[in-house]
Amino acid sequence: MQEVAEHAGVSIATVSFVVNGTKRVSPQTQAKVEAAMRELGYARNHAASALARGRTDILALLSPALERNLSGTGMEFITRAAERALQRGYKLVLWPFDNQASSVQSLIASRLVAGAVLMEVELHDARVPALRESGLPFSLIGRTLDPTGMAWVDVDFDASIVGTMKDLLGLGHRRIAYVDFVLGDDPEASVFAGAVRARNAYIDTMRSVGGSPVLLRCPETPWDGRHLVSRLLADHPDVTALVVMNEHAAPGIVLGLAAAGVRVPEDMSIISVGTTSMMAAFTDPVLTHTVSPARELSRLGVDAVIDRINDPELPLPQILLPCMRASGESVAPPRS
């Protein structure tokens, strides 16, 4: 830093301000310092800086990406979280291991990160007690069964599913099936909290109008979506609409219906919940869908943990945002 300061004709303190972003300097001065850094081949040593300050400027995003296919929506959450962390002066790393306490404990023991953001939160998430015990600041994108005393932001799946169901019921559909996802060979539905809340909202809505819920569980692949169709048509031939909470299976479902001679939306309406417009456009017709508020929730989740790092006494954010209805061509009134 001394050499950079001499080369740029500024003080060491000014170089420090530029390198660490701790104080604003004029654009001209910053340009001189950055030019000197390039010419001398200087790069900030983050490990040394962390040692000197007693903390790092790295956040960990904990998501079990090795257990699940990374969806377009999941990627949107990750990239937007990384973008927001950078805006706030932090780096974001993905910790893509399972949701067991041991995975978090190894991260905590490394002392590599200043805080953590949890995704794919389970109703009873083993990572949460481990983080609470460690004292490492953290926030949740999602929420446990009892999120009291935690900073969290989440998709309002209850409102999102209820809104989707009202759209289909308003068109006259009464036999509406729900396509959930499963992981691997697990015969039970996902334990991820958002999926459980969405499924329960569907069941409650169907029962509120005197209907019988039809739950279909499917692994997260297009091939399994195609295979699901034969089961749907054989076991539930009177179903006229699908609510799909399985982003990767949705294109396969449309292909499977077409192969069986079932037209979308004339014979079967489909709404894909919590997907991206790009994923919805993989099918013909384009799927009517709802979009997760990934950009906003990622920003709020990253802000929540950084704010905890800077001031642990700040109020804990607890925010719900619904999915947003997007256009598509896969919904129509049922055939008479």
TORDO-462027 format. One record per residue (C-alpha): x, y, z; residue number from 0. Coordinates in nm, 2 decimals, padded with zeros to 4 digits. Layout:
N
[[X Y Z] NUM]
...
This chain:
336
[[00.00 00.00 00.00] 0]
[[00.30 00.23 00.07] 1]
[[00.42 00.17 -00.29] 2]
[[00.08 00.23 -00.43] 3]
[[00.05 00.56 -00.24] 4]
[[00.39 00.68 -00.36] 5]
[[00.31 00.58 -00.72] 6]
[[-00.03 00.76 -00.71] 7]
[[00.10 01.06 -00.51] 8]
[[-00.15 01.02 -00.23] 9]
[[-00.14 00.91 00.14] 10]
[[-00.16 00.56 00.26] 11]
[[-00.49 00.65 00.43] 12]
[[-00.63 00.74 00.09] 13]
[[-00.52 00.41 -00.06] 14]
[[-00.69 00.24 00.24] 15]
[[-01.01 00.43 00.18] 16]
[[-01.02 00.31 -00.18] 17]
[[-00.92 -00.05 -00.11] 18]
[[-01.16 -00.10 00.18] 19]
[[-01.44 00.14 00.07] 20]
[[-01.44 00.29 00.42] 21]
[[-01.46 00.65 00.31] 22]
[[-01.55 00.83 -00.01] 23]
[[-01.28 00.99 -00.22] 24]
[[-01.31 01.20 -00.53] 25]
[[-01.35 01.01 -00.86] 26]
[[-01.02 01.16 -00.98] 27]
[[-00.83 01.03 -00.68] 28]
[[-00.99 00.69 -00.69] 29]
[[-00.89 00.66 -01.06] 30]
[[-00.53 00.75 -00.98] 31]
[[-00.52 00.49 -00.70] 32]
[[-00.68 00.22 -00.91] 33]
[[-00.44 00.29 -01.20] 34]
[[-00.14 00.26 -00.96] 35]
[[-00.28 -00.07 -00.83] 36]
[[-00.30 -00.20 -01.18] 37]
[[00.04 -00.09 -01.28] 38]
[[00.20 -00.23 -00.97] 39]
[[00.00 -00.55 -00.97] 40]
[[-00.15 -00.48 -00.63] 41]
[[-00.45 -00.68 -00.51] 42]
[[-00.61 -00.67 -00.18] 43]
[[-00.53 -00.97 00.05] 44]
[[-00.87 -01.05 00.18] 45]
[[-00.74 -01.30 00.43] 46]
[[-00.50 -01.05 00.58] 47]
[[-00.76 -00.78 00.59] 48]
[[-01.01 -01.01 00.77] 49]
[[-00.74 -01.10 01.02] 50]
[[-00.67 -00.73 01.09] 51]
[[-01.04 -00.64 01.12] 52]
[[-01.14 -00.95 01.31] 53]
[[-01.40 -01.05 01.06] 54]
[[-01.44 -01.13 00.69] 55]
[[-01.65 -00.97 00.42] 56]
[[-01.78 -01.30 00.30] 57]
[[-02.14 -01.43 00.33] 58]
[[-02.24 -01.79 00.28] 59]
[[-02.56 -01.88 00.10] 60]
[[-02.66 -02.22 00.24] 61]
[[-02.87 -02.41 -00.01] 62]
[[-02.87 -02.79 -00.07] 63]
[[-02.79 -02.75 -00.44] 64]
[[-02.62 -03.09 -00.44] 65]
[[-02.95 -03.26 -00.34] 66]
[[-03.18 -03.09 -00.58] 67]
[[-03.18 -02.99 -00.95] 68]
[[-03.11 -02.62 -00.95] 69]
[[-03.41 -02.45 -01.11] 70]
[[-03.43 -02.13 -01.29] 71]
[[-03.60 -01.98 -00.99] 72]
[[-03.33 -02.11 -00.76] 73]
[[-03.06 -01.96 -00.98] 74]
[[-03.24 -01.63 -00.98] 75]
[[-03.23 -01.62 -00.60] 76]
[[-02.86 -01.70 -00.60] 77]
[[-02.75 -01.45 -00.86] 78]
[[-02.96 -01.17 -00.71] 79]
[[-02.83 -01.24 -00.36] 80]
[[-02.47 -01.23 -00.49] 81]
[[-02.55 -00.90 -00.67] 82]
[[-02.69 -00.75 -00.35] 83]
[[-02.40 -00.87 -00.14] 84]
[[-02.16 -00.70 -00.38] 85]
[[-02.36 -00.38 -00.36] 86]
[[-02.32 -00.38 00.02] 87]
[[-01.94 -00.45 00.00] 88]
[[-01.96 -00.83 00.06] 89]
[[-01.88 -01.14 -00.14] 90]
[[-02.12 -01.43 -00.15] 91]
[[-02.02 -01.79 -00.17] 92]
[[-02.25 -02.09 -00.22] 93]
[[-02.24 -02.36 00.04] 94]
[[-02.43 -02.63 -00.16] 95]
[[-02.44 -02.91 00.10] 96]
[[-02.73 -03.07 00.28] 97]
[[-02.95 -02.92 00.55] 98]
[[-02.79 -03.12 00.83] 99]
[[-02.64 -02.95 01.13] 100]
[[-02.30 -03.10 01.06] 101]
[[-02.27 -02.91 00.73] 102]
[[-02.33 -02.58 00.90] 103]
[[-02.10 -02.66 01.19] 104]
[[-01.80 -02.72 00.96] 105]
[[-01.87 -02.38 00.80] 106]
[[-01.89 -02.21 01.14] 107]
[[-01.57 -02.38 01.26] 108]
[[-01.38 -02.25 00.95] 109]
[[-01.45 -01.89 01.05] 110]
[[-01.44 -01.80 00.68] 111]
[[-01.77 -01.61 00.68] 112]
[[-01.92 -01.31 00.86] 113]
[[-02.28 -01.43 00.82] 114]
[[-02.51 -01.68 00.65] 115]
[[-02.83 -01.67 00.44] 116]
[[-03.04 -01.99 00.44] 117]
[[-03.25 -02.11 00.15] 118]
[[-03.47 -02.42 00.10] 119]
[[-03.57 -02.39 00.47] 120]
[[-03.73 -02.69 00.63] 121]
[[-04.02 -02.68 00.88] 122]
[[-03.78 -02.82 01.14] 123]
[[-03.44 -02.71 01.00] 124]
[[-03.14 -02.86 01.17] 125]
[[-02.92 -02.57 01.05] 126]
[[-03.10 -02.31 01.26] 127]
[[-03.02 -02.44 01.61] 128]
[[-02.65 -02.48 01.51] 129]
[[-02.64 -02.12 01.39] 130]
[[-02.82 -01.99 01.69] 131]
[[-02.57 -02.17 01.92] 132]
[[-02.27 -02.03 01.73] 133]
[[-02.38 -01.67 01.74] 134]
[[-02.30 -01.63 01.37] 135]
[[-02.55 -01.37 01.22] 136]
[[-02.79 -01.53 00.98] 137]
[[-03.12 -01.48 00.80] 138]
[[-03.37 -01.70 00.63] 139]
[[-03.52 -01.69 00.28] 140]
[[-03.81 -01.90 00.39] 141]
[[-03.92 -01.98 00.74] 142]
[[-03.94 -02.27 00.99] 143]
[[-04.26 -02.38 01.16] 144]
[[-04.18 -02.14 01.44] 145]
[[-03.96 -01.85 01.31] 146]
[[-03.99 -01.65 01.63] 147]
[[-03.68 -01.45 01.71] 148]
[[-03.52 -01.49 01.36] 149]
[[-03.47 -01.26 01.06] 150]
[[-03.67 -01.40 00.77] 151]
[[-03.82 -01.32 00.44] 152]
[[-04.04 -01.56 00.25] 153]
[[-04.27 -01.62 -00.05] 154]
[[-04.63 -01.60 00.07] 155]
[[-04.72 -01.94 -00.08] 156]
[[-05.06 -01.94 00.10] 157]
[[-05.17 -01.63 -00.08] 158]
[[-05.01 -01.74 -00.41] 159]
[[-05.18 -02.07 -00.42] 160]
[[-05.52 -01.93 -00.30] 161]
[[-05.50 -01.67 -00.58] 162]
[[-05.41 -01.94 -00.84] 163]
[[-05.70 -02.16 -00.72] 164]
[[-05.94 -01.87 -00.74] 165]
[[-05.84 -01.80 -01.10] 166]
[[-05.92 -02.16 -01.19] 167]
[[-06.24 -02.18 -00.99] 168]
[[-06.35 -01.86 -01.14] 169]
[[-06.33 -02.01 -01.48] 170]
[[-06.55 -02.30 -01.37] 171]
[[-06.29 -02.57 -01.29] 172]
[[-06.39 -02.79 -01.00] 173]
[[-06.17 -03.10 -01.05] 174]
[[-05.82 -02.94 -00.99] 175]
[[-05.51 -03.16 -00.92] 176]
[[-05.19 -03.04 -00.75] 177]
[[-04.85 -03.16 -00.87] 178]
[[-04.59 -03.15 -00.60] 179]
[[-04.23 -03.27 -00.60] 180]
[[-04.03 -03.54 -00.42] 181]
[[-03.66 -03.58 -00.38] 182]
[[-03.50 -03.91 -00.49] 183]
[[-03.69 -04.22 -00.39] 184]
[[-03.86 -04.05 -00.10] 185]
[[-04.23 -04.16 -00.11] 186]
[[-04.33 -03.86 00.10] 187]
[[-04.37 -03.51 -00.02] 188]
[[-04.10 -03.25 00.03] 189]
[[-04.03 -03.13 00.38] 190]
[[-03.93 -02.79 00.25] 191]
[[-04.14 -02.54 00.44] 192]
[[-04.26 -02.35 00.14] 193]
[[-04.37 -02.67 -00.04] 194]
[[-04.56 -02.79 00.27] 195]
[[-04.74 -02.45 00.31] 196]
[[-04.83 -02.44 -00.06] 197]
[[-04.97 -02.79 -00.06] 198]
[[-05.17 -02.73 00.25] 199]
[[-05.32 -02.41 00.10] 200]
[[-05.43 -02.61 -00.21] 201]
[[-05.59 -02.88 00.02] 202]
[[-05.77 -02.62 00.23] 203]
[[-05.90 -02.43 -00.08] 204]
[[-06.03 -02.75 -00.24] 205]
[[-06.21 -02.85 00.07] 206]
[[-06.36 -02.50 00.12] 207]
[[-06.55 -02.54 -00.21] 208]
[[-06.65 -02.89 -00.14] 209]
[[-06.40 -03.05 -00.37] 210]
[[-06.17 -03.35 -00.31] 211]
[[-05.80 -03.27 -00.33] 212]
[[-05.60 -03.47 -00.58] 213]
[[-05.23 -03.47 -00.49] 214]
[[-04.97 -03.60 -00.74] 215]
[[-04.61 -03.63 -00.64] 216]
[[-04.33 -03.63 -00.90] 217]
[[-03.95 -03.61 -00.90] 218]
[[-03.81 -03.29 -01.05] 219]
[[-03.73 -03.40 -01.41] 220]
[[-03.92 -03.35 -01.74] 221]
[[-03.91 -03.73 -01.79] 222]
[[-04.09 -03.79 -01.47] 223]
[[-04.34 -03.52 -01.57] 224]
[[-04.42 -03.72 -01.88] 225]
[[-04.46 -04.04 -01.69] 226]
[[-04.69 -03.87 -01.44] 227]
[[-04.95 -03.80 -01.72] 228]
[[-05.04 -04.17 -01.76] 229]
[[-05.11 -04.20 -01.39] 230]
[[-05.31 -03.88 -01.40] 231]
[[-05.53 -03.99 -01.69] 232]
[[-05.58 -04.34 -01.56] 233]
[[-05.66 -04.25 -01.19] 234]
[[-05.82 -03.91 -01.24] 235]
[[-05.98 -03.88 -01.58] 236]
[[-06.22 -03.61 -01.47] 237]
[[-05.94 -03.36 -01.37] 238]
[[-05.96 -03.05 -01.59] 239]
[[-05.69 -02.83 -01.44] 240]
[[-05.34 -02.87 -01.28] 241]
[[-05.16 -02.65 -01.04] 242]
[[-04.79 -02.74 -01.08] 243]
[[-04.54 -02.68 -00.80] 244]
[[-04.26 -02.85 -00.99] 245]
[[-04.07 -02.63 -01.23] 246]
[[-03.87 -02.90 -01.39] 247]
[[-04.15 -03.15 -01.44] 248]
[[-04.39 -02.89 -01.59] 249]
[[-04.25 -02.91 -01.95] 250]
[[-04.27 -03.29 -01.94] 251]
[[-04.63 -03.28 -01.83] 252]
[[-04.72 -03.07 -02.13] 253]
[[-04.54 -03.31 -02.36] 254]
[[-04.70 -03.61 -02.20] 255]
[[-05.05 -03.46 -02.24] 256]
[[-04.98 -03.39 -02.60] 257]
[[-04.86 -03.74 -02.66] 258]
[[-05.18 -03.87 -02.50] 259]
[[-05.40 -03.65 -02.73] 260]
[[-05.50 -03.41 -02.44] 261]
[[-05.49 -03.05 -02.56] 262]
[[-05.37 -02.76 -02.35] 263]
[[-05.56 -02.55 -02.26] 264]
[[-05.87 -02.69 -02.44] 265]
[[-05.88 -03.02 -02.25] 266]
[[-05.65 -02.94 -01.96] 267]
[[-05.56 -02.61 -01.80] 268]
[[-05.22 -02.57 -01.63] 269]
[[-05.07 -02.30 -01.40] 270]
[[-04.71 -02.34 -01.30] 271]
[[-04.64 -02.18 -00.96] 272]
[[-04.32 -02.01 -00.86] 273]
[[-04.14 -02.04 -01.19] 274]
[[-03.95 -01.81 -01.43] 275]
[[-04.09 -01.68 -01.75] 276]
[[-03.80 -01.85 -01.93] 277]
[[-03.90 -02.19 -01.80] 278]
[[-04.26 -02.12 -01.88] 279]
[[-04.17 -02.05 -02.24] 280]
[[-04.01 -02.40 -02.28] 281]
[[-04.35 -02.54 -02.37] 282]
[[-04.61 -02.49 -02.64] 283]
[[-04.83 -02.33 -02.55] 284]
[[-04.64 -02.10 -02.31] 285]
[[-04.74 -02.19 -01.96] 286]
[[-04.95 -01.96 -01.76] 287]
[[-04.75 -01.91 -01.45] 288]
[[-04.67 -01.71 -01.13] 289]
[[-04.32 -01.57 -01.07] 290]
[[-04.14 -01.58 -00.74] 291]
[[-04.03 -01.24 -00.60] 292]
[[-03.67 -01.36 -00.62] 293]
[[-03.51 -01.03 -00.68] 294]
[[-03.68 -00.86 -00.38] 295]
[[-03.65 -01.15 -00.14] 296]
[[-03.28 -01.20 -00.22] 297]
[[-03.22 -00.83 -00.16] 298]
[[-03.41 -00.83 00.17] 299]
[[-03.25 -01.16 00.29] 300]
[[-02.89 -01.03 00.23] 301]
[[-02.98 -00.69 00.38] 302]
[[-03.11 -00.87 00.69] 303]
[[-02.79 -01.06 00.76] 304]
[[-02.56 -00.76 00.69] 305]
[[-02.77 -00.54 00.91] 306]
[[-02.74 -00.80 01.19] 307]
[[-02.36 -00.80 01.14] 308]
[[-02.35 -00.42 01.17] 309]
[[-02.60 -00.38 01.45] 310]
[[-02.73 -00.70 01.63] 311]
[[-02.99 -00.49 01.81] 312]
[[-03.18 -00.38 01.50] 313]
[[-03.54 -00.50 01.46] 314]
[[-03.57 -00.84 01.30] 315]
[[-03.74 -00.83 00.95] 316]
[[-04.02 -01.08 00.90] 317]
[[-04.16 -01.02 00.55] 318]
[[-04.40 -01.21 00.32] 319]
[[-04.43 -01.14 -00.05] 320]
[[-04.66 -01.32 -00.29] 321]
[[-04.58 -01.46 -00.63] 322]
[[-04.68 -01.24 -00.92] 323]
[[-04.92 -01.36 -01.19] 324]
[[-04.75 -01.36 -01.54] 325]
[[-04.90 -01.41 -01.88] 326]
[[-04.93 -01.75 -02.06] 327]
[[-05.16 -01.95 -02.28] 328]
[[-05.23 -02.26 -02.08] 329]
[[-05.56 -02.17 -01.91] 330]
[[-05.91 -02.18 -02.04] 331]
[[-06.26 -02.26 -01.91] 332]
[[-06.33 -02.64 -01.88] 333]
[[-06.51 -02.81 -02.16] 334]
[[-06.88 -02.85 -02.10] 335]
